[in-house]
């Protein structure tokens, strides 16, 4: 599950970035040289401000009416906030996420 999350996060960050011309031909080599501490801005309050662009990449311009614009502006809880599961209990695997989206989902019980 941890590997899936980091793969998803990497794809999300890379989708929101385009490689600089100086690094063309290197492919994803530049990504492997970037550490997690280089990417995370603990003071960021949205996805675009919490996750910095890896070295050698730039964030692409997007339309303000796009889904990508919506995702980049999602509000985040403070860094190191806990994740709650569907029943309100605290998720135990703290090391599998770097941000918690601040969304009100209500208290309605859903039966599957």
N, C-alpha and C positions, 0 to 999 in steps of 0.2 A: 504494500500500500504506500509506503514511504517513497519507493522508487517511482511509482505512478504519479504521486503528487509532484515530485521534483521534475519529472518529465513534462507534466502538464504546465507547471510554472515556467519552465525553460521555453516551451513552445509559445506560451502566452507572451513572455518578454521578447522573444525573438520575432514574433509576429508583429509586435508593436514597434520594432526597430528595423532599420535598414543599414546594411554594412557601408561604411565609408569607402570611397574610391581607393584610398591608400592601402586598404587591406584586401582588395579584390584578389582572388586566386588563393587566399588562405582558408576560405570556407569557414568551418566552425572551429578552427584552431584558436582563434582569438577568444572564443567563448570559454574554452578549457583553461585559459590563463586567468580568467576572472574568478575571484573567490566570492563566497556568499556575503562577506562583510563589505565588499566593494559595491554590491548591488543594493543592499538594504539601507534605507534611510529611516531610522527609528522614529524620527519626528514627523514623517509623512502622514498626512491625514486622508489621502486618496490613493488609489492604486498607482496612478502615474507619479505621485510624489513619494510614495513609500519605496517603489522599485525603480532604482536608477538604471539608466541605460548602460550596459556593459561597455568596457573600453573597446574602441574600434567600431562602435555602432552609433547611430543616431536614431532618435524617435521619428517616425514618419508623420507627415502631415495627414490629418483626416478631416472629413466633413463633420461639422458640429451636429449634423442630423444622423450620424452613423451609430451603429451598435458599439463600435470600438470606442467612440467618444463617450458613450454612456458607461462602458466598463472602466475606462480610465478615470472617470470621475466618481466611482462608487466610494462612499464614505467608509473609512476604516476605524475600528476601535483602536485605542492606544496599543503600541507595541507590547508584546507579551500578554495580551488579553487571553483569557481562556475561551475555549470553544465549548458551546453547549450542544448536547445531542438532542434528538427529537423529543425526549422526555424531560429535558431540563437539567439532566445530570452533566457534570463536567467531563469532557473528553480526556482520557488519560494519556494519550500519546502526544505530549507537548512538543516533541521535536519534529513533527510532520507538517507544520504550517508556520508561515512567517507573517501572516496577516489574518485578521478576522473582519469580515464585512459587517458593517453596522446597518442591518435591515430589520425593520419591524415585521414579524411574520404572524403575529397574533397568538392567541392561546387556544384556538379551536383544536379539539382532538380529531385526528383523522384515523379512521379504521380501514385497514387494508384487507 
